[in-house]
Amino acid sequence: MTVRPALSPCMIGTCKINNRFVMTAANLGYCRDGYVTDQVIEFYRERARGKTGLIIAGAAGVDPAGKNTAGMMQICDDSCIPSMKRLTEAVHEAGSRIFLQLMHAGAYARQSEHQGRKAVAPSGYVCRFTKEKTHELTEQEISGIVSCFRAGAVRAVKAGFDGIELMGSAGYLISEFLSPATNRRMDRYGGGLAERTQFLLEIIGEVRKGVGRDYPVIVRLSGSDFVPGGNGLKDFLEIGSIIENQVDGIDVTGGWHESAVPQITYNVPRGAYLYMARAMKEKVSVPVIGCNRLDLHRAAEAIRNRDCDMAGMLRGLIADPFLVKKYMEQDESSIRPCLACNQQCLDRIFTGGKLECAVNFLAGREHLPFRPRDDGKEILVIGAGISGLVYGALAAENNRVTIWERETDYGGAGRAVGALPYREDVLTYIRYLFRRCVSNGVTFSWGTAGTMENIRKVMAQGRFDRVILAAGGTMVLSGDGTGYKTEPGANVLTPVECILGTGSLGRNIAVIGSGYKAVQAAQYCAAARKTGDREQTFLRRYAPEDLEQVNGLMKWEPPNITLLSPGKNAGGGFGASTRWTMLNDIKQKGVKVVSGVKILCIGRDRVTYLEEGKEKSVQADTVIVSEGWQSNTEFACLKDETGDRLTVIGDARRPGRITDAVKDAFTAAMNLEEGNYV
């Protein structure tokens, strides 16, 4: 049988790797005082058991003077070696190769995370990412940091790593030296491209002196800085040419953390930056790793099309550590998809937290003992939304599970999220959950409402040992508790009704709300197909001479959309990595955002509000209200009647995001020992 290209072995220098899938490096936040912990080891062991070809651990800090003890891995002294050796042994035992990424944060080193030390950089400036002033490195200090990289590489060899990666991207110190945006030096480390590359060349040279020519060394580069005055693709191709004879591979990513160009949010098309890897592959003779916004399908396709020699993924392997193994077994339909939401992974890390995953509750908890709460029981689940499906799939592994769903389809409010622009991964996830439920033997009863009467009846009959209420939350539309009134006849919708098409959208639309659901509703309205779109396209092609007159008659202009945010800043609930892209998106699509308002009245053709103490109004024949979500309080008395036989999860317990639904379902299905729920 022909081996699929992505599963063929490859070489990085002297290191043979079983397949061409790479788990790229990320700070997990699991280290303690910089040391590798059991949490780190078991996290990576699980991905190695899942047949990932190469794991790049880290990033690991090399400079003891700027040691980051906020959960980040360090290799700045010999005391780090023993715990790292346990990590490499675990990964090797499971059959994968593991490199260590060495890095220096440079200007991105916040004082609060680096023992109060001022950040260092090639030049003195205020860093746009941290908003902190940097110290310009002297040549003596530069020499010291170069020596730190060499010492870190030597320790990596002693710890059993199969190779190292030098972090030269994302806005950290090496990339700061490479970029004219941050390197304003006029000595041998600054000026032209060759001079700006000198720092990296010295690091590579010293590392080679420490580890030898045969030890694999690769460099991670941004294919473009995407910052004003920074390097572009042409510059990085030249850098690749300068270093290729001294390294064993180049890992090509894109952008810096401060880039105003989205890199890995869900509005970025899959594989959008592979052109950078392909250009580098055509320029250099060493293996090239391509990455950024790759799922399994796009990664395998990139290798098949020779866009790159290896494909780097991170979030996909966080969501499903057995992704590669399932691909090997041609069982792709059972892969748990990443939502590219960043909520529990990157957003948590950027705020000093620990990496988790919205869809994989076990990410970062691989070292903890879990066991099913029930075994051999009859369990009824009310609701086939995300929380109900997650619970049903888990519980059905050891029990007989029946799911009642009042509608004739599964997914609940998740279907509305999946219908939003760029959120098709949510629908993929919901379909994955349904398939898992079916394969585990869950019985579905469609069109069956979980009313108080029905639940009381089956519980009194003893048909079920446990009932899980996952029936979703409710929306208050009358303005109760919010201080405004709604006139009779006003066309008022919830975001779900708007997105799933159960209500009619007019020409003038007002969205009320400060959270991410309000922004998503505005985004949907701005992107939805408008009346006459197909006709207008047809006439533009076949009868262009009539188009101007027809436009005047049919009035096909786009709708007027206004987002009225009672909060000072719209988009609350989005993570930091996503919020700005979504707000930019709706503004570019013509949505007017008015913040800090007090809603007075929703009328039949307008919304009246206060802005800075002045009464104003906006025309609105459709009003979408994204305030007033409530838990399903009507079932509270059932809990009193049935005790621990009834468990409430998901939006029925308290309105939340997909990650909350998954967490609720998992904790309801599994027993968590004291202190393990972190």
ZIDA-V26790 format. One line per field, one symbol per residue. phi: phi as a letter, one per 20 degrees, with the letter a starting at -180 (. if undefined). burial: 1 if it has 24 or more other C-alpha atoms within 12 Angstrom, else 0. A space follows every 10 residues. Layout:
# ZIDA-V26790
phi=???
burial=???
This chain:
# ZIDA-V26790
phi=.fffgfeffb ddmeeedfbd eceffafeme fdlnefdgff ffgfgffffe mffcddepfd fddffcfede nefccebfff fgffffffff ffgeodebdd edbcflfeef ffdclmfffd bfceaeffee mdfdeffeff ffgffgffff ffffffffen feacceedcm ofgfffffef fcddfcefeb offfffeggf fffgfffffe dnfeefccce cefaflcgme fdggfffffg ffdffdcdrc dddbmdfefe dgdcffeegf mfdfgfffff ffeddegced bnlddggfff ffffemfbec deccffeffb fdgfgffgel cffeffffel emfddfffff dnedfcbfdc fffncfedec bffcbmeecd deodffffff fgfffffcbe dddecfedbd olffffffef gmdfffffff fgfffffffe nfeddemdee fgfffgffff fmfcfbcdec enecdedeng ndncdcfgnf edcegffffe meceeeedcd ddqdefffff ffffffeffe gngfffffff edbffeffff gffelefffe cceddfffcf ngoffffdgf ffffffffen fedcdmedfd bdefcaddbd clndfcbcfb eccdddcnfc feffegffff fdmffdcdcm ffeagaegff fffgffffec edfgneed
burial=0000111001 1110101111 1111111111 1011111011 1111111111 1111111111 1111111111 1111111001 1011111111 1101111111 1111111111 1011001111 1111101011 0111111000 0100111111 1111111111 1111111111 1111111111 1111100011 0011111111 1111111101 1000111111 1111111001 1110111111 1111011111 1111111110 1111111101 1111111111 1011111111 1111111111 1110011111 1111111111 1111101100 0001111111 1111111111 0011111111 1111110100 0111001111 1111111111 1111111111 1111110011 1111111111 1111111111 1111111101 0111000001 0000100010 0001111111 1111101110 0001110001 1111111111 0001111111 1111111111 1111111100 0000010000 0000000000 0000000111 1111111011 1111111111 1110111000 1111101111 1111111110 0000001111 1111111110 1100100110 0100111111 1111111111 1111111111 00000000
